[in-house]
Amino acid sequence: MVVFSKYGMLFIISAILIGVGIVLIVRYMSSRKKEAITNLAADENVDLCCVNCGTKLGDGALFCRKCGAKVEPLGNSISQNDITIPKKTSSIKLIIGICLIAVGVAVTLVPVFISLISGTGNSSTINTTSGTVYLDDKAGLLSQTESKSVLEELTKESKDSNCVITVITTNEGLSESEIQSYSDNYYSRIIEDKANINFSVILTVDISSRKVDVCTFNPGSKRNLNSSELNKLREYVTDDLSNGDYEEAFIKFADKASSMAGNISESGKRV
């Protein structure tokens, strides 16, 4: 499943600005080159040069021997006054090009700046309550304020539904099968021994590979979510994940998982 970064549009805009800036600078440099070549050819003490590539041409040459461009020879029949010297190339393209590249780079740095001031990053942040892990944001998708909000919601909904509801993020680039194994291993290593509840629902998001996994664990318990319910949970948060609204997605996941788990009795029946 694809999960788009919330800064994806900024990167696209940045790429467009930088690309247009480079094109303008290249065109400016090309104009300057042709201007210099033409001015060189206009000098009566210098051999005629190809306007297209700059190669010096012999007397009477009609075509450039290097690029094949058609040329007009400068001979006795053509005086220096007959030569049209192009106007000096305007530097406006160069200025605009540099400005666009500068703006593009600045736009690219916006997400980095926001991450720095909001406290997000790639470092692992494990939030626990009473020894139970509810939020492990290794990918740094949430700011400190957002992490606190999500953690409070996960903790509250877990207690209300008597089910450990956990959100995990990573950037390891896991495949579809690998992210499922990652969730399994995480539960057995981190949650199973610490939780005093043997019913868990986990949302795992790999921001690098854009994969999402929703799974449930119920060792020794009849309470469980079936595949249809797990798919509904995944679909419920897909739009927010795709839009980069991670805080909203995780809070919705907590609420929906709690609602589903709370409707399952200890005997496994839906109530």
ZAFIPA-828897 format. One record per residue: y, x, z of N, C-alpha, C in turn. Coordinates in steps of 0.02 Angstrom, whole numbers, plus 50000, padded with zeros to 5 digits. Each point is the difference from the previous one (the first is absolute). Layout:
// ZAFIPA-828897
YXZYXZYXZ/...
END
This chain:
// ZAFIPA-828897
499405004250000500604995850000500625004450000/500494998049962500605004249992500524998250052/500285005150031500544999150048500575004349977/500564996949980500565003749973500475002250056/500265005949994500495002550048500644995849996/500324998950059500614996150000500585003849969/499905006449986500525003949968499855001449927/499504996649973499805001249930500574998949951/500394994650009500554998549955500545005450002/500125002850059500495005450005499795006049960/499355001650002499755005849963500064998849925/499874993849978500064998349929500735000849977/500464997350039500715000649983500215007449998/499765003750049500165007250003499755003649938/499394998549979499715003249940500414998449938/500224993749995500394997949941500685003749999/500335000350058500655003450003499945007449983/499505003250028499905007149986499835001149926/499574995649973499815000649929500594999349953/500424994950013500604999049958500485005850007/500075002650061500435005750011499785006149962/499355001349998499725005749963500134999249926/499904993949974500124998749928500725001449982/500474997750041500715001149986500175007550001/499725003650047500145007250003499715003649940/499394998149979499695003149941500414998649938/500254993949993500424998349942500655003950001/500285000850058500625003950006499885007249978/499465002950025499855007049983499875000749925/499674995049970499865000149929500654999849960/500474995750021500644999549967500395006550005/499975003250058500355006350010499715005449954/499334999849992499685005049958500224999249927/500004993849976500204998749931500735001849989/500414998650051500715001749996500105007649993/499625003750041500065007249999499775002949933/499454997149973499735002449937500494998749943/500294994050000500484998249948500625004450003/500255001250060500585004350009499855007149977/499385002250013499795006649979499995000649925/499754994749968499965000149927500694999749968/500494997250035500674999549973500385006649999/499755004650040500325006650001499855003749936/500515002149961499885003149934499665006850007/500025002850060499695006650008499274999550023/499754993950007499324999050023499604996249948/499365001849992499584996749951499934992650017/499874996049947499884992950010499364998950040/500024995250047499424998550041499794992849992/499364998650010499744993249998500264996150059/500314994349987500274995950054499454997250044/499414999149971499454996850035499665004750049/499865006349978499615004550043500355006650014/500555001549964500385006150014499795006149961/499504999449957499765005749961500545002249950/500125006649994500475002449951499734999049930/500454997949954499804998549932500315004949952/499645001349947500265004549947500504996449956/500365003849961500494997049954499654995449950/500294994249989499734995349952499414996050024/499815000750063499424996250025500164992650004/499534996049975500094992750001499604996850057/499465003450021499584997550054499855005750049/499944998150064499835004950051499295002349991/499895006650000499335002649989499544998950061/500314998450058499614999050061499824992850013/500524995549998499864993050016500034995449939/500265002649943500014996049939500594995449994/500475000350048500584995549997500455001849941/500304995049969500455001149944500675002850025/500255005149965500635003150020500475000649941/500625000750016500515001249949500225007250005/499935004049946500195007150003500755000750005/500225005350034500705001850003500125005749951/500284998549943500115005249949500725000149980/500125003049942500705000549977500284993249981/499544995149985500234993449980500214995750059/499835002350060500174996150059500415004450046/500584997950014500425004050044499884997950073/500245004350043499914998650071500344993550021/500544998349963500364993850015499604993849984/499485001049954499594994349981499484998350052/499905004350048499484999150050500264995450055/499614994950016500194995450053499735002550066/500435001750044499805002450066499954993950046/499414998850030499934994250043500455000650062/500194994250025500395000050061499595002850057/500355002750048499665002950057499594994650036/499375001850013499554995350032500264997850068/500044993550010500244997450063499495001450055/500245001850058499555001550057499824993750039/500194994249975499874993850037499254998850009/499615001749947499274999150005499715004550054/500255006150004499765004650051500164997550069/500614997650010500214997650065499594993950021/499934995249953499614993950016499285001850015/499715004549959499315002150010499885003050068/500465004550021499935003250066500074994850056/500464995349991500104994750050499384995650007/499704998249943499414995750002499425003550034/499915006449986499465003850032500135000450075/500635001250019500165000450072499864993450035/500194994549968499874993450030499254998750004/499635001949947499284999149999499665003750057/500215006250011499725004050054500174996950068/500624997550006500214996850062499584993850015/499874996049948499594994050008499305001850022/499735005549973499335002350019499975001950074/500555002850025500015002350069500124994450051/500194994149976500134994450046499404998450044/499384999249971499424998550043499885005450052/500105006349980499905005650047500494999450058/500634998649983500524999450051499844994250047/499814994349971499834994150041499425001550046/499505003649973499425001750041500195004450059/500465004749987500215004650053500374996550056/500464995549980500404996750051499634994350034/499474997549968499634994450030499395002350038/499855006549995499445002650039499334999449966/499964998549936499364999549966499835006649969/499375000949982499785006249969499254999849991/499715005749985499285000449988499615001750063/500345000950056499655001850061499624994050027/499455001350034499594994650028500324997350064/500074993550004500284996750059499514994850025/499665001450055499504995450027500304996350060/500024993549995500264995850054499424996550034/499955000750064499444996950037500274995750057/499614995250017500154995850058499364998850038/499995001950064499404999350041499405003549969/500125005749967499455003849971499754997749933/500264994449976499784997349935500515001549946/499765002649944500455001649944500134993849959/500644998249993500194994349959500365002249937/500355005750003500395002349942499955007549994/499795002549942499975007149986500325001249932/500655001650001500395000749939500055007249978/499445002849978499995007049978500435001249938/500074995049958500395000749938500754999550013/500194998050060500714999650016500374994649961/499694994249993500324994649961500514996150041/499975000750066500444996250044500485004650037/500604997450012500475003650043499784998950073/500325003450045499824999350071500114992850024/500554997049976500154993150019499484995249971/499825001149937499494995749967499325000950033/499835006250018499355001350033499964996250066/500545000050037500014996550064499904992549990/500334997349949499954992849986499294998249979/499715004049955499324998649976499505000750057/500085005250040499545001250056500014994250049/500594997650015500054994450047499644993849972/500084998849935499684994249969499245000849999/499765006049983499285001349999499704999150069/500345002750050499754999550068499984992750024/500544996449986500034993050021499464995849966/499945000749934499514996049962499295002050018/499895006250016499335002350020499794996650065/500464999850047499864996850064499904992549992/500424996949958499954992849991499344997949969/499745004149955499394998249964499375003450028/500105004150052499435003850029499655004049945/500415003349959499755004049944500465006049990/499715005949993500415005949989500235000149927/500654999049989500294999949932500385006549990/499785004049952500265006849992500255001149929/500555003749993500275002149935499995007649997/499725002649946499965007349989500325001649933/500415005149998500275002449936499835007449991/499895001949939499845007049985500265001849931/500005006449983500205002249933499515005249974/499364998850013499485004749981499754999149928/500224994849965499784998949931499284997749996/499814995350041499314997650004499844995249943/499375000249977499774995349949499814993450035/499774995149960499814993550028499445000750051/499495003949983499445000850046500185004550059/500435005049987500195004650052500434996650054/500434995449979500434996850050499594995350045/499474997249973499554995950040499655004350053/499765005849977499675004750047500505002650051/500615001049979500535002350045500114995050056/500024993649982500094994750050499404999850048/499405000649972499395000050041500015005750051/500155006049974500005005950043500564999650053/500564997249980500564999450047499804995450057/499694994549984499794995450052499515003450048/499505003349974499495003050043500285005850041/500495003749973500285005850035500554998250049/500424995249982500614998850038499994993550039/499764994749969500084993450031499404997850042/499405000949974499404997150031499925001950073/500095006450016499895002250069500574998350047/500604998949972500594998750042500114992550013/499824996049951500144992850005499504996650046/500244995350039499554996150043499824993449967/500184999549936499844994149959499575002349941/499444996749988499565002349947500094996249934/500624997849988500164996649938500665002849975/499995003249941500605003349974500124998349927/500634999649981500204999249930500495005649983/499875003649947500415005949983500284999549930/500645001649994500335000649935500145007549989/499745002849946500115007049984500375000549934/500565003649999500415000849939500065007549984/499785001949940500095006949977500575000049950/500585002550020500594999749958499965004849941/499575005150005499945004849946499594997349942/499434996950015499574997349947500144992649987/500454997050039500184992949993499404995450012/499585001850048499414996050016500094996550067/499724994050005500044996150061499304997550019/499845000550064499354997650023500104995750062/499674994250001500004995650059499274999150020/499845001850061499304999550022499974997550072/499404998250021499894997450067499395003250031/500015000750066499445003050037499844995650060/499354999050012499804995750056499345002150029/499935006250022499365002250029499824996050062/499424996949999499764996150057500344993350008/500384997949949500354993650005499864995749940/500024993450009499904995449944500664998349966/500565002050031500654998749970500115004949942/500204997349943500095004349941500394996149946/500335003749956500324997049942499575001349938/499904994849960499605000949940500425003049944/499685001649944500345003449944500564995849972/499914993449998500524995649974500635000350044/499895000050065500565000350047500365006849996/499615005349991500305006749993500425000549937/499754997049946500385000049937500664996150007/499974994450037500604996150012500515004150040/499765003750049500445004350040500345005249956/499615003049955500275005149955500524997049953/499844994349972500474996749954500644997750035/499934998350064500564997550039500575005250007/499805006450001500505005350010500145004049936/499684998149944500075003949938500715000449975/500354994449997500684999949973500475004450040/499964999550066500445004150042499845007449993/499365001749995499825007049991500255002549932/499934995949949500225001949933500755001049997/500374996250040500735000550002500255005350048/499525003250035500205005250048500244997350067/499894993550012500214996950063499435000850051/499905006250022499425001650041500024996650069/500585000050031500054996850065499814992649995/500274996649950499854992949991499264999049985/499725004349958499294999449982499555000850062/500155004950042499585001350058500074994550053/500594997450008500114994550048499634993749975/500054998649935499644994349972499245000850008/499775006249989499285001350008499784998650072/500395002250048499844998850070499964992650015/500484996349975500044992750013499414996449967/499855001749937499474996649963499325001850028/499895006550015499365002250028499874996750067/500534999450040499944996850066499814992749992/500324996749951499854993049989499284999049979/499765004249956499304999549976499515001650056/500135005550035499545002150053499994995050058/500594997150014500044995250055499624993649987/499844998749937499634993949983499255001150000/499785006050020499285001450002499785000450072/499524995950018499764999950068499525005850012/499805001050063499555005450016499314999149967/499854993849983499364998849966500045001149925/500625001549975500095001449929500214993949960/500084994450033500204993949964500754999649990/500214997249942500714998849988500214993650035/500555000450036500244994150038500674997849972/
END
